[in-house]
Amino acid sequence: MDFYCPAHRLILEVGGVSHVYTAESDAVRADWFADRGYRVLYFGNHEVIREMDRVLQTILTQCA
């Protein structure tokens, strides 16, 4: 978990070289958190660097 917002029960994961998750393991983790009332958003490093406005909009939308 990279970032957590308790007020919105929102978890943000930013993946890069140090995050060796697969789509399958990401889904398992997201399901585990969802079962406990949390939402998980995954972003790649390239998205955060190249598409920051879209990433921030996605986060804001999830918090609304």
GULUM-7268 format. One line per 8 residues: number of its first residue (from 1); their letters; for each residue x, y, z of C-alpha. Coordinates in Angstrom, 1 decimal, padded with zeros to 4 digits, always signed. Each point is the difference from the previous one (the first is absolute). Example, Ala and Ser with C-alpha at 12.3 -4.5 7.8 and 13.67 -1.06 7.14 Angstrom:
% GULUM-7268
1> as> +012.3,-004.5,+007.8  +001.4,+003.4,-000.7
% end
This chain:
% GULUM-7268
1> mdfycpah> +000.0,+000.0,+000.0  +001.5,+003.3,-001.1  -002.7,+002.4,+001.2  -003.1,-000.3,+002.2  -002.8,+002.4,+000.6  -002.0,-001.2,+003.0  -002.8,+002.6,-000.5  -000.8,-001.6,-003.4
9> rlilevgg> +001.2,-003.5,+000.7  +002.1,+000.3,-003.1  +003.4,-001.6,-000.7  +002.3,+001.1,-002.7  +002.7,-002.3,-001.4  +002.6,+001.5,-002.4  +002.0,-002.7,-001.8  +003.4,+000.1,-001.3
17> vshvytae> +003.1,-002.1,+000.0  -000.2,-000.6,+003.7  -003.6,-001.3,-000.2  +000.1,-003.5,-001.4  -003.7,-000.6,+000.0  -001.9,-001.8,-002.8  -003.6,+000.6,-001.1  -001.0,-003.1,+001.9
25> sdavradw> +001.7,+001.0,+003.3  -001.4,+003.5,-000.4  -003.5,-001.4,-000.4  +000.4,-002.2,+003.1  +001.2,+003.0,+002.1  -002.8,+002.2,-001.3  -002.5,-002.6,+000.8  +001.4,-000.4,+003.5
33> fadrgyrv> -000.3,+003.7,+000.6  -003.4,+000.2,-001.6  -001.3,-002.6,+002.4  +001.0,+002.3,+002.8  -001.6,+003.1,-001.6  +003.0,+001.6,-001.7  +000.5,+001.0,-003.6  +003.4,-000.4,-001.7
41> lyfgnhev> +001.2,+002.0,-002.9  +003.1,-001.1,-001.9  +002.2,+002.3,-002.1  +003.2,-000.6,-001.8  +002.9,+002.4,+000.5  -000.3,+001.0,-003.6  -003.6,+001.1,+000.6  +000.9,+002.1,+003.0
49> iremdrvl> +002.8,+001.7,-001.9  -001.6,+000.4,-003.5  -003.7,+000.2,+000.9  -000.1,+001.7,+003.4  -003.2,+001.9,-000.8  -001.9,-003.2,-000.9  +001.4,-001.8,+003.1  -001.1,+002.8,+002.3
57> qtiltqca> -003.5,+000.2,-001.7  -000.4,-003.7,+000.5  +000.9,+000.3,+003.7  -002.4,+003.0,+000.5  -002.8,-001.9,-001.8  +000.5,-003.0,+002.4  -000.2,+002.4,+003.0  -003.2,+001.6,-001.0
% end
